[in-house]
Amino acid sequence: MTAGALTLAFILAAVWAVLCRVNAMQHGVTRWPVFAQHAALGLSMVAALLLPAEWGRTSLAAGVCVFLLMGAHRWRNGAPAGTRRDGDDA
């Protein structure tokens, strides 16, 4: 399997995972910024499939950065509720 085919497979798997997450989000329960984070990440992955290799990598890196930056405020004071292991909520 060539590097290009492997990259394609990984990107398609990641797009599928993001789509599954978005599909599991509940209207009225999931906050808009969380949906927007996943949308930005998914769009960057689709763009990576459509753009030439150099720009595709740039698109992936930008998508990950946007995803992390959009959620940074929730992590400012430690892990947010619902993301900690049992017993680590202190």
HELIX and SHEET records of a PDB file:
HELIX    1   1 ALA A    3  ALA A   24  1                                  22    
HELIX    2   2 TRP A   32  LEU A   50  1                                  19    
HELIX    3   3 ALA A   53  TRP A   75  1                                  23    
END                                                                             
